[in-house]
Amino acid sequence: MGILRTVLTVIFVLDALVLTIIVLLQEGKSAGLGSIAGGNSYWEQNKGRSVEGKKILWTKILAVAFIVLALILNLNVF
């Protein structure tokens, strides 16, 4: 069981590092001058298909994995 705990800890640390990097690479949420004219631009409609949209998706996936791994490692059943 010690090997499983070690593997999960390594995955947990890698998840934390990748999550930190992805969050730092994301753009700010400031809307700028585009929000004055209504804000419903082509960029906002297709944000999910863009690179920034993929960063947001991976942030959510890695955050859930981080929380699940933290809970599993905290159970102390290993």
PyMOL Python script that loads the backbone (N, CA, C, O; Angstrom):
from pymol import cmd

cmd.read_pdbstr("""\
ATOM      1  N   MET A   1       0.804  -1.202   0.000  1.00  0.00           N
ATOM      2  CA  MET A   1       0.000   0.000   0.000  1.00  0.00           C
ATOM      3  C   MET A   1       0.847   1.266   0.000  1.00  0.00           C
ATOM      4  O   MET A   1       0.369   2.330  -0.393  1.00  0.00           O
ATOM      5  N   GLY A   2       2.079   1.163   0.429  1.00  0.00           N
ATOM      6  CA  GLY A   2       2.958   2.317   0.435  1.00  0.00           C
ATOM      7  C   GLY A   2       3.280   2.800  -0.973  1.00  0.00           C
ATOM      8  O   GLY A   2       3.466   3.993  -1.209  1.00  0.00           O
ATOM      9  N   ILE A   3       3.342   1.849  -1.908  1.00  0.00           N
ATOM     10  CA  ILE A   3       3.627   2.215  -3.294  1.00  0.00           C
ATOM     11  C   ILE A   3       2.464   3.010  -3.879  1.00  0.00           C
ATOM     12  O   ILE A   3       2.677   3.993  -4.588  1.00  0.00           O
ATOM     13  N   LEU A   4       1.238   2.589  -3.586  1.00  0.00           N
ATOM     14  CA  LEU A   4       0.057   3.300  -4.081  1.00  0.00           C
ATOM     15  C   LEU A   4       0.004   4.728  -3.542  1.00  0.00           C
ATOM     16  O   LEU A   4      -0.315   5.663  -4.276  1.00  0.00           O
ATOM     17  N   ARG A   5       0.317   4.889  -2.259  1.00  0.00           N
ATOM     18  CA  ARG A   5       0.335   6.227  -1.654  1.00  0.00           C
ATOM     19  C   ARG A   5       1.413   7.097  -2.304  1.00  0.00           C
ATOM     20  O   ARG A   5       1.192   8.287  -2.529  1.00  0.00           O
ATOM     21  N   THR A   6       2.573   6.516  -2.607  1.00  0.00           N
ATOM     22  CA  THR A   6       3.645   7.260  -3.257  1.00  0.00           C
ATOM     23  C   THR A   6       3.246   7.691  -4.664  1.00  0.00           C
ATOM     24  O   THR A   6       3.502   8.825  -5.069  1.00  0.00           O
ATOM     25  N   VAL A   7       2.620   6.782  -5.405  1.00  0.00           N
ATOM     26  CA  VAL A   7       2.176   7.108  -6.765  1.00  0.00           C
ATOM     27  C   VAL A   7       1.123   8.212  -6.732  1.00  0.00           C
ATOM     28  O   VAL A   7       1.186   9.152  -7.524  1.00  0.00           O
ATOM     29  N   LEU A   8       0.160   8.104  -5.825  1.00  0.00           N
ATOM     30  CA  LEU A   8      -0.869   9.129  -5.712  1.00  0.00           C
ATOM     31  C   LEU A   8      -0.287  10.478  -5.276  1.00  0.00           C
ATOM     32  O   LEU A   8      -0.757  11.527  -5.717  1.00  0.00           O
ATOM     33  N   THR A   9       0.708  10.455  -4.435  1.00  0.00           N
ATOM     34  CA  THR A   9       1.353  11.700  -4.010  1.00  0.00           C
ATOM     35  C   THR A   9       2.087  12.359  -5.169  1.00  0.00           C
ATOM     36  O   THR A   9       2.036  13.580  -5.320  1.00  0.00           O
ATOM     37  N   VAL A  10       2.764  11.568  -5.984  1.00  0.00           N
ATOM     38  CA  VAL A  10       3.460  12.114  -7.156  1.00  0.00           C
ATOM     39  C   VAL A  10       2.452  12.712  -8.135  1.00  0.00           C
ATOM     40  O   VAL A  10       2.669  13.801  -8.667  1.00  0.00           O
ATOM     41  N   ILE A  11       1.346  11.999  -8.373  1.00  0.00           N
ATOM     42  CA  ILE A  11       0.304  12.531  -9.261  1.00  0.00           C
ATOM     43  C   ILE A  11      -0.281  13.811  -8.685  1.00  0.00           C
ATOM     44  O   ILE A  11      -0.567  14.751  -9.426  1.00  0.00           O
ATOM     45  N   PHE A  12      -0.462  13.854  -7.372  1.00  0.00           N
ATOM     46  CA  PHE A  12      -0.998  15.037  -6.690  1.00  0.00           C
ATOM     47  C   PHE A  12      -0.082  16.246  -6.874  1.00  0.00           C
ATOM     48  O   PHE A  12      -0.549  17.350  -7.155  1.00  0.00           O
ATOM     49  N   VAL A  13       1.205  16.035  -6.716  1.00  0.00           N
ATOM     50  CA  VAL A  13       2.173  17.134  -6.872  1.00  0.00           C
ATOM     51  C   VAL A  13       2.218  17.607  -8.321  1.00  0.00           C
ATOM     52  O   VAL A  13       2.247  18.811  -8.577  1.00  0.00           O
ATOM     53  N   LEU A  14       2.226  16.675  -9.270  1.00  0.00           N
ATOM     54  CA  LEU A  14       2.223  17.054 -10.685  1.00  0.00           C
ATOM     55  C   LEU A  14       0.943  17.807 -11.050  1.00  0.00           C
ATOM     56  O   LEU A  14       0.983  18.777 -11.807  1.00  0.00           O
ATOM     57  N   ASP A  15      -0.175  17.363 -10.515  1.00  0.00           N
ATOM     58  CA  ASP A  15      -1.445  18.045 -10.743  1.00  0.00           C
ATOM     59  C   ASP A  15      -1.390  19.475 -10.208  1.00  0.00           C
ATOM     60  O   ASP A  15      -1.852  20.407 -10.866  1.00  0.00           O
ATOM     61  N   ALA A  16      -0.829  19.642  -9.025  1.00  0.00           N
ATOM     62  CA  ALA A  16      -0.723  20.980  -8.442  1.00  0.00           C
ATOM     63  C   ALA A  16       0.163  21.894  -9.290  1.00  0.00           C
ATOM     64  O   ALA A  16      -0.160  23.066  -9.485  1.00  0.00           O
ATOM     65  N   LEU A  17       1.273  21.363  -9.791  1.00  0.00           N
ATOM     66  CA  LEU A  17       2.177  22.168 -10.611  1.00  0.00           C
ATOM     67  C   LEU A  17       1.528  22.567 -11.940  1.00  0.00           C
ATOM     68  O   LEU A  17       1.603  23.725 -12.351  1.00  0.00           O
ATOM     69  N   VAL A  18       0.896  21.607 -12.603  1.00  0.00           N
ATOM     70  CA  VAL A  18       0.253  21.901 -13.891  1.00  0.00           C
ATOM     71  C   VAL A  18      -0.911  22.861 -13.690  1.00  0.00           C
ATOM     72  O   VAL A  18      -1.111  23.766 -14.499  1.00  0.00           O
ATOM     73  N   LEU A  19      -1.678  22.675 -12.625  1.00  0.00           N
ATOM     74  CA  LEU A  19      -2.791  23.572 -12.331  1.00  0.00           C
ATOM     75  C   LEU A  19      -2.294  24.998 -12.097  1.00  0.00           C
ATOM     76  O   LEU A  19      -2.904  25.953 -12.578  1.00  0.00           O
ATOM     77  N   THR A  20      -1.217  25.145 -11.377  1.00  0.00           N
ATOM     78  CA  THR A  20      -0.640  26.466 -11.135  1.00  0.00           C
ATOM     79  C   THR A  20      -0.186  27.117 -12.435  1.00  0.00           C
ATOM     80  O   THR A  20      -0.436  28.302 -12.656  1.00  0.00           O
ATOM     81  N   ILE A  21       0.470  26.359 -13.287  1.00  0.00           N
ATOM     82  CA  ILE A  21       0.959  26.905 -14.560  1.00  0.00           C
ATOM     83  C   ILE A  21      -0.196  27.340 -15.448  1.00  0.00           C
ATOM     84  O   ILE A  21      -0.148  28.414 -16.048  1.00  0.00           O
ATOM     85  N   ILE A  22      -1.243  26.507 -15.537  1.00  0.00           N
ATOM     86  CA  ILE A  22      -2.382  26.855 -16.396  1.00  0.00           C
ATOM     87  C   ILE A  22      -3.095  28.096 -15.877  1.00  0.00           C
ATOM     88  O   ILE A  22      -3.504  28.946 -16.667  1.00  0.00           O
ATOM     89  N   VAL A  23      -3.247  28.212 -14.578  1.00  0.00           N
ATOM     90  CA  VAL A  23      -3.906  29.399 -14.012  1.00  0.00           C
ATOM     91  C   VAL A  23      -3.086  30.651 -14.304  1.00  0.00           C
ATOM     92  O   VAL A  23      -3.646  31.699 -14.624  1.00  0.00           O
ATOM     93  N   LEU A  24      -1.775  30.549 -14.197  1.00  0.00           N
ATOM     94  CA  LEU A  24      -0.922  31.712 -14.467  1.00  0.00           C
ATOM     95  C   LEU A  24      -0.917  32.093 -15.946  1.00  0.00           C
ATOM     96  O   LEU A  24      -0.684  33.257 -16.274  1.00  0.00           O
ATOM     97  N   LEU A  25      -1.166  31.147 -16.841  1.00  0.00           N
ATOM     98  CA  LEU A  25      -1.179  31.436 -18.276  1.00  0.00           C
ATOM     99  C   LEU A  25      -2.493  32.054 -18.746  1.00  0.00           C
ATOM    100  O   LEU A  25      -2.562  32.595 -19.849  1.00  0.00           O
ATOM    101  N   GLN A  26      -3.530  31.979 -17.923  1.00  0.00           N
ATOM    102  CA  GLN A  26      -4.824  32.506 -18.337  1.00  0.00           C
ATOM    103  C   GLN A  26      -4.828  34.023 -18.342  1.00  0.00           C
ATOM    104  O   GLN A  26      -4.099  34.676 -17.596  1.00  0.00           O
ATOM    105  N   GLU A  27      -5.683  34.566 -19.218  1.00  0.00           N
ATOM    106  CA  GLU A  27      -5.831  36.013 -19.296  1.00  0.00           C
ATOM    107  C   GLU A  27      -6.735  36.487 -18.176  1.00  0.00           C
ATOM    108  O   GLU A  27      -7.486  35.707 -17.590  1.00  0.00           O
ATOM    109  N   GLY A  28      -6.654  37.785 -17.885  1.00  0.00           N
ATOM    110  CA  GLY A  28      -7.496  38.367 -16.862  1.00  0.00           C
ATOM    111  C   GLY A  28      -8.945  38.439 -17.299  1.00  0.00           C
ATOM    112  O   GLY A  28      -9.253  38.300 -18.482  1.00  0.00           O
ATOM    113  N   LYS A  29      -9.826  38.654 -16.350  1.00  0.00           N
ATOM    114  CA  LYS A  29     -11.257  38.728 -16.646  1.00  0.00           C
ATOM    115  C   LYS A  29     -11.708  40.146 -16.961  1.00  0.00           C
ATOM    116  O   LYS A  29     -12.905  40.377 -17.135  1.00  0.00           O
ATOM    117  N   SER A  30     -10.800  41.093 -17.037  1.00  0.00           N
ATOM    118  CA  SER A  30     -11.203  42.464 -17.327  1.00  0.00           C
ATOM    119  C   SER A  30     -11.729  42.544 -18.753  1.00  0.00           C
ATOM    120  O   SER A  30     -11.102  42.040 -19.685  1.00  0.00           O
ATOM    121  N   ALA A  31     -12.875  43.176 -18.913  1.00  0.00           N
ATOM    122  CA  ALA A  31     -13.529  43.213 -20.209  1.00  0.00           C
ATOM    123  C   ALA A  31     -12.976  44.315 -21.104  1.00  0.00           C
ATOM    124  O   ALA A  31     -13.091  44.227 -22.327  1.00  0.00           O
ATOM    125  N   GLY A  32     -12.392  45.324 -20.535  1.00  0.00           N
ATOM    126  CA  GLY A  32     -11.846  46.409 -21.334  1.00  0.00           C
ATOM    127  C   GLY A  32     -12.938  47.278 -21.928  1.00  0.00           C
ATOM    128  O   GLY A  32     -14.041  47.347 -21.386  1.00  0.00           O
ATOM    129  N   LEU A  33     -12.645  47.938 -23.030  1.00  0.00           N
ATOM    130  CA  LEU A  33     -13.608  48.827 -23.670  1.00  0.00           C
ATOM    131  C   LEU A  33     -14.675  48.081 -24.445  1.00  0.00           C
ATOM    132  O   LEU A  33     -15.681  48.682 -24.823  1.00  0.00           O
ATOM    133  N   GLY A  34     -14.494  46.800 -24.694  1.00  0.00           N
ATOM    134  CA  GLY A  34     -15.485  46.032 -25.442  1.00  0.00           C
ATOM    135  C   GLY A  34     -16.802  45.883 -24.715  1.00  0.00           C
ATOM    136  O   GLY A  34     -17.840  45.699 -25.350  1.00  0.00           O
ATOM    137  N   SER A  35     -16.783  45.959 -23.399  1.00  0.00           N
ATOM    138  CA  SER A  35     -18.021  45.786 -22.646  1.00  0.00           C
ATOM    139  C   SER A  35     -18.910  47.021 -22.699  1.00  0.00           C
ATOM    140  O   SER A  35     -20.096  46.932 -22.381  1.00  0.00           O
ATOM    141  N   ILE A  36     -18.375  48.157 -23.090  1.00  0.00           N
ATOM    142  CA  ILE A  36     -19.167  49.380 -23.151  1.00  0.00           C
ATOM    143  C   ILE A  36     -20.204  49.291 -24.267  1.00  0.00           C
ATOM    144  O   ILE A  36     -21.322  49.781 -24.108  1.00  0.00           O
ATOM    145  N   ALA A  37     -19.850  48.675 -25.384  1.00  0.00           N
ATOM    146  CA  ALA A  37     -20.732  48.616 -26.546  1.00  0.00           C
ATOM    147  C   ALA A  37     -21.672  47.408 -26.509  1.00  0.00           C
ATOM    148  O   ALA A  37     -22.278  47.088 -27.532  1.00  0.00           O
ATOM    149  N   GLY A  38     -21.809  46.758 -25.422  1.00  0.00           N
ATOM    150  CA  GLY A  38     -22.715  45.610 -25.332  1.00  0.00           C
ATOM    151  C   GLY A  38     -22.009  44.336 -24.953  1.00  0.00           C
ATOM    152  O   GLY A  38     -22.581  43.505 -24.248  1.00  0.00           O
ATOM    153  N   GLY A  39     -20.788  44.156 -25.398  1.00  0.00           N
ATOM    154  CA  GLY A  39     -19.971  43.033 -24.970  1.00  0.00           C
ATOM    155  C   GLY A  39     -20.266  41.693 -25.628  1.00  0.00           C
ATOM    156  O   GLY A  39     -19.553  40.728 -25.353  1.00  0.00           O
ATOM    157  N   ASN A  40     -21.264  41.582 -26.469  1.00  0.00           N
ATOM    158  CA  ASN A  40     -21.578  40.306 -27.102  1.00  0.00           C
ATOM    159  C   ASN A  40     -20.826  40.188 -28.422  1.00  0.00           C
ATOM    160  O   ASN A  40     -21.423  40.267 -29.496  1.00  0.00           O
ATOM    161  N   SER A  41     -19.550  40.003 -28.337  1.00  0.00           N
ATOM    162  CA  SER A  41     -18.702  39.975 -29.525  1.00  0.00           C
ATOM    163  C   SER A  41     -18.516  38.546 -30.026  1.00  0.00           C
ATOM    164  O   SER A  41     -18.940  37.590 -29.377  1.00  0.00           O
ATOM    165  N   TYR A  42     -17.892  38.415 -31.159  1.00  0.00           N
ATOM    166  CA  TYR A  42     -17.581  37.107 -31.730  1.00  0.00           C
ATOM    167  C   TYR A  42     -16.694  36.319 -30.777  1.00  0.00           C
ATOM    168  O   TYR A  42     -16.853  35.106 -30.635  1.00  0.00           O
ATOM    169  N   TRP A  43     -15.770  36.996 -30.132  1.00  0.00           N
ATOM    170  CA  TRP A  43     -14.846  36.338 -29.199  1.00  0.00           C
ATOM    171  C   TRP A  43     -15.598  35.697 -28.045  1.00  0.00           C
ATOM    172  O   TRP A  43     -15.284  34.574 -27.652  1.00  0.00           O
ATOM    173  N   GLU A  44     -16.593  36.399 -27.493  1.00  0.00           N
ATOM    174  CA  GLU A  44     -17.318  35.861 -26.358  1.00  0.00           C
ATOM    175  C   GLU A  44     -18.225  34.704 -26.767  1.00  0.00           C
ATOM    176  O   GLU A  44     -18.435  33.784 -25.976  1.00  0.00           O
ATOM    177  N   GLN A  45     -18.763  34.729 -27.974  1.00  0.00           N
ATOM    178  CA  GLN A  45     -19.640  33.659 -28.426  1.00  0.00           C
ATOM    179  C   GLN A  45     -18.868  32.371 -28.682  1.00  0.00           C
ATOM    180  O   GLN A  45     -19.405  31.286 -28.460  1.00  0.00           O
ATOM    181  N   ASN A  46     -17.636  32.461 -29.139  1.00  0.00           N
ATOM    182  CA  ASN A  46     -16.842  31.286 -29.493  1.00  0.00           C
ATOM    183  C   ASN A  46     -15.681  31.055 -28.536  1.00  0.00           C
ATOM    184  O   ASN A  46     -14.676  30.457 -28.921  1.00  0.00           O
ATOM    185  N   LYS A  47     -15.802  31.516 -27.307  1.00  0.00           N
ATOM    186  CA  LYS A  47     -14.705  31.409 -26.356  1.00  0.00           C
ATOM    187  C   LYS A  47     -14.407  29.952 -25.992  1.00  0.00           C
ATOM    188  O   LYS A  47     -13.255  29.612 -25.723  1.00  0.00           O
ATOM    189  N   GLY A  48     -15.416  29.096 -25.979  1.00  0.00           N
ATOM    190  CA  GLY A  48     -15.214  27.694 -25.627  1.00  0.00           C
ATOM    191  C   GLY A  48     -14.351  26.947 -26.617  1.00  0.00           C
ATOM    192  O   GLY A  48     -13.722  25.954 -26.254  1.00  0.00           O
ATOM    193  N   ARG A  49     -14.305  27.395 -27.855  1.00  0.00           N
ATOM    194  CA  ARG A  49     -13.501  26.723 -28.891  1.00  0.00           C
ATOM    195  C   ARG A  49     -12.086  27.279 -28.987  1.00  0.00           C
ATOM    196  O   ARG A  49     -11.262  26.745 -29.729  1.00  0.00           O
ATOM    197  N   SER A  50     -11.802  28.313 -28.267  1.00  0.00           N
ATOM    198  CA  SER A  50     -10.497  28.962 -28.370  1.00  0.00           C
ATOM    199  C   SER A  50      -9.495  28.317 -27.412  1.00  0.00           C
ATOM    200  O   SER A  50      -9.848  27.439 -26.625  1.00  0.00           O
ATOM    201  N   VAL A  51      -8.265  28.758 -27.490  1.00  0.00           N
ATOM    202  CA  VAL A  51      -7.217  28.268 -26.596  1.00  0.00           C
ATOM    203  C   VAL A  51      -7.541  28.663 -25.161  1.00  0.00           C
ATOM    204  O   VAL A  51      -7.329  27.877 -24.237  1.00  0.00           O
ATOM    205  N   GLU A  52      -8.048  29.862 -24.973  1.00  0.00           N
ATOM    206  CA  GLU A  52      -8.408  30.320 -23.632  1.00  0.00           C
ATOM    207  C   GLU A  52      -9.543  29.477 -23.060  1.00  0.00           C
ATOM    208  O   GLU A  52      -9.560  29.184 -21.865  1.00  0.00           O
ATOM    209  N   GLY A  53     -10.479  29.092 -23.901  1.00  0.00           N
ATOM    210  CA  GLY A  53     -11.568  28.226 -23.453  1.00  0.00           C
ATOM    211  C   GLY A  53     -11.072  26.861 -23.025  1.00  0.00           C
ATOM    212  O   GLY A  53     -11.580  26.280 -22.066  1.00  0.00           O
ATOM    213  N   LYS A  54     -10.077  26.349 -23.738  1.00  0.00           N
ATOM    214  CA  LYS A  54      -9.492  25.059 -23.370  1.00  0.00           C
ATOM    215  C   LYS A  54      -8.715  25.163 -22.056  1.00  0.00           C
ATOM    216  O   LYS A  54      -8.706  24.220 -21.265  1.00  0.00           O
ATOM    217  N   LYS A  55      -8.069  26.299 -21.822  1.00  0.00           N
ATOM    218  CA  LYS A  55      -7.372  26.496 -20.545  1.00  0.00           C
ATOM    219  C   LYS A  55      -8.359  26.496 -19.389  1.00  0.00           C
ATOM    220  O   LYS A  55      -8.083  25.936 -18.328  1.00  0.00           O
ATOM    221  N   ILE A  56      -9.512  27.125 -19.597  1.00  0.00           N
ATOM    222  CA  ILE A  56     -10.528  27.159 -18.548  1.00  0.00           C
ATOM    223  C   ILE A  56     -11.062  25.750 -18.285  1.00  0.00           C
ATOM    224  O   ILE A  56     -11.264  25.370 -17.132  1.00  0.00           O
ATOM    225  N   LEU A  57     -11.290  24.982 -19.342  1.00  0.00           N
ATOM    226  CA  LEU A  57     -11.765  23.614 -19.184  1.00  0.00           C
ATOM    227  C   LEU A  57     -10.760  22.762 -18.422  1.00  0.00           C
ATOM    228  O   LEU A  57     -11.135  22.034 -17.503  1.00  0.00           O
ATOM    229  N   TRP A  58      -9.485  22.846 -18.797  1.00  0.00           N
ATOM    230  CA  TRP A  58      -8.456  22.059 -18.115  1.00  0.00           C
ATOM    231  C   TRP A  58      -8.246  22.513 -16.675  1.00  0.00           C
ATOM    232  O   TRP A  58      -7.880  21.711 -15.816  1.00  0.00           O
ATOM    233  N   THR A  59      -8.476  23.794 -16.408  1.00  0.00           N
ATOM    234  CA  THR A  59      -8.390  24.276 -15.033  1.00  0.00           C
ATOM    235  C   THR A  59      -9.454  23.601 -14.182  1.00  0.00           C
ATOM    236  O   THR A  59      -9.179  23.178 -13.059  1.00  0.00           O
ATOM    237  N   LYS A  60     -10.665  23.500 -14.711  1.00  0.00           N
ATOM    238  CA  LYS A  60     -11.748  22.858 -13.964  1.00  0.00           C
ATOM    239  C   LYS A  60     -11.463  21.378 -13.741  1.00  0.00           C
ATOM    240  O   LYS A  60     -11.676  20.862 -12.644  1.00  0.00           O
ATOM    241  N   ILE A  61     -10.980  20.692 -14.781  1.00  0.00           N
ATOM    242  CA  ILE A  61     -10.690  19.262 -14.661  1.00  0.00           C
ATOM    243  C   ILE A  61      -9.580  19.017 -13.639  1.00  0.00           C
ATOM    244  O   ILE A  61      -9.700  18.141 -12.784  1.00  0.00           O
ATOM    245  N   LEU A  62      -8.509  19.790 -13.732  1.00  0.00           N
ATOM    246  CA  LEU A  62      -7.387  19.609 -12.804  1.00  0.00           C
ATOM    247  C   LEU A  62      -7.749  20.000 -11.379  1.00  0.00           C
ATOM    248  O   LEU A  62      -7.239  19.407 -10.428  1.00  0.00           O
ATOM    249  N   ALA A  63      -8.624  20.991 -11.218  1.00  0.00           N
ATOM    250  CA  ALA A  63      -9.053  21.384  -9.872  1.00  0.00           C
ATOM    251  C   ALA A  63      -9.866  20.277  -9.213  1.00  0.00           C
ATOM    252  O   ALA A  63      -9.699  20.006  -8.023  1.00  0.00           O
ATOM    253  N   VAL A  64     -10.741  19.639  -9.977  1.00  0.00           N
ATOM    254  CA  VAL A  64     -11.519  18.519  -9.435  1.00  0.00           C
ATOM    255  C   VAL A  64     -10.583  17.359  -9.085  1.00  0.00           C
ATOM    256  O   VAL A  64     -10.724  16.747  -8.026  1.00  0.00           O
ATOM    257  N   ALA A  65      -9.640  17.059  -9.959  1.00  0.00           N
ATOM    258  CA  ALA A  65      -8.678  15.986  -9.688  1.00  0.00           C
ATOM    259  C   ALA A  65      -7.850  16.304  -8.450  1.00  0.00           C
ATOM    260  O   ALA A  65      -7.554  15.410  -7.657  1.00  0.00           O
ATOM    261  N   PHE A  66      -7.474  17.564  -8.277  1.00  0.00           N
ATOM    262  CA  PHE A  66      -6.700  17.984  -7.114  1.00  0.00           C
ATOM    263  C   PHE A  66      -7.486  17.746  -5.829  1.00  0.00           C
ATOM    264  O   PHE A  66      -6.947  17.220  -4.855  1.00  0.00           O
ATOM    265  N   ILE A  67      -8.748  18.128  -5.826  1.00  0.00           N
ATOM    266  CA  ILE A  67      -9.571  17.965  -4.627  1.00  0.00           C
ATOM    267  C   ILE A  67      -9.808  16.491  -4.324  1.00  0.00           C
ATOM    268  O   ILE A  67      -9.734  16.074  -3.168  1.00  0.00           O
ATOM    269  N   VAL A  68     -10.090  15.701  -5.356  1.00  0.00           N
ATOM    270  CA  VAL A  68     -10.318  14.266  -5.151  1.00  0.00           C
ATOM    271  C   VAL A  68      -9.059  13.591  -4.618  1.00  0.00           C
ATOM    272  O   VAL A  68      -9.131  12.790  -3.686  1.00  0.00           O
ATOM    273  N   LEU A  69      -7.912  13.908  -5.202  1.00  0.00           N
ATOM    274  CA  LEU A  69      -6.659  13.317  -4.718  1.00  0.00           C
ATOM    275  C   LEU A  69      -6.344  13.761  -3.297  1.00  0.00           C
ATOM    276  O   LEU A  69      -5.849  12.966  -2.498  1.00  0.00           O
ATOM    277  N   ALA A  70      -6.620  15.007  -2.975  1.00  0.00           N
ATOM    278  CA  ALA A  70      -6.381  15.485  -1.613  1.00  0.00           C
ATOM    279  C   ALA A  70      -7.253  14.727  -0.612  1.00  0.00           C
ATOM    280  O   ALA A  70      -6.792  14.365   0.471  1.00  0.00           O
ATOM    281  N   LEU A  71      -8.513  14.490  -0.979  1.00  0.00           N
ATOM    282  CA  LEU A  71      -9.398  13.739  -0.084  1.00  0.00           C
ATOM    283  C   LEU A  71      -8.954  12.291   0.053  1.00  0.00           C
ATOM    284  O   LEU A  71      -8.977  11.739   1.154  1.00  0.00           O
ATOM    285  N   ILE A  72      -8.552  11.671  -1.042  1.00  0.00           N
ATOM    286  CA  ILE A  72      -8.099  10.276  -0.992  1.00  0.00           C
ATOM    287  C   ILE A  72      -6.834  10.150  -0.147  1.00  0.00           C
ATOM    288  O   ILE A  72      -6.714   9.239   0.672  1.00  0.00           O
ATOM    289  N   LEU A  73      -5.894  11.069  -0.353  1.00  0.00           N
ATOM    290  CA  LEU A  73      -4.646  10.998   0.420  1.00  0.00           C
ATOM    291  C   LEU A  73      -4.858  11.303   1.901  1.00  0.00           C
ATOM    292  O   LEU A  73      -4.063  10.889   2.745  1.00  0.00           O
ATOM    293  N   ASN A  74      -5.921  12.023   2.210  1.00  0.00           N
ATOM    294  CA  ASN A  74      -6.192  12.384   3.610  1.00  0.00           C
ATOM    295  C   ASN A  74      -6.934  11.285   4.369  1.00  0.00           C
ATOM    296  O   ASN A  74      -7.067  11.369   5.590  1.00  0.00           O
ATOM    297  N   LEU A  75      -7.416  10.266   3.679  1.00  0.00           N
ATOM    298  CA  LEU A  75      -8.150   9.193   4.353  1.00  0.00           C
ATOM    299  C   LEU A  75      -7.278   8.335   5.255  1.00  0.00           C
ATOM    300  O   LEU A  75      -7.776   7.727   6.203  1.00  0.00           O
ATOM    301  N   ASN A  76      -5.991   8.280   4.973  1.00  0.00           N
ATOM    302  CA  ASN A  76      -5.029   7.501   5.745  1.00  0.00           C
ATOM    303  C   ASN A  76      -5.370   6.005   5.789  1.00  0.00           C
ATOM    304  O   ASN A  76      -5.187   5.350   6.815  1.00  0.00           O
ATOM    305  N   VAL A  77      -5.859   5.483   4.684  1.00  0.00           N
ATOM    306  CA  VAL A  77      -6.125   4.036   4.620  1.00  0.00           C
ATOM    307  C   VAL A  77      -4.964   3.291   3.978  1.00  0.00           C
ATOM    308  O   VAL A  77      -4.989   2.065   3.874  1.00  0.00           O
ATOM    309  N   PHE A  78      -3.964   4.019   3.555  1.00  0.00           N
ATOM    310  CA  PHE A  78      -2.821   3.393   2.893  1.00  0.00           C
ATOM    311  C   PHE A  78      -1.726   3.119   3.883  1.00  0.00           C
ATOM    312  O   PHE A  78      -0.677   2.591   3.513  1.00  0.00           O
TER     313      PHE A  78
END
""", "prot")
cmd.dss("prot")
cmd.show_as("cartoon", "prot")
cmd.util.cbc("prot")
cmd.orient("prot")
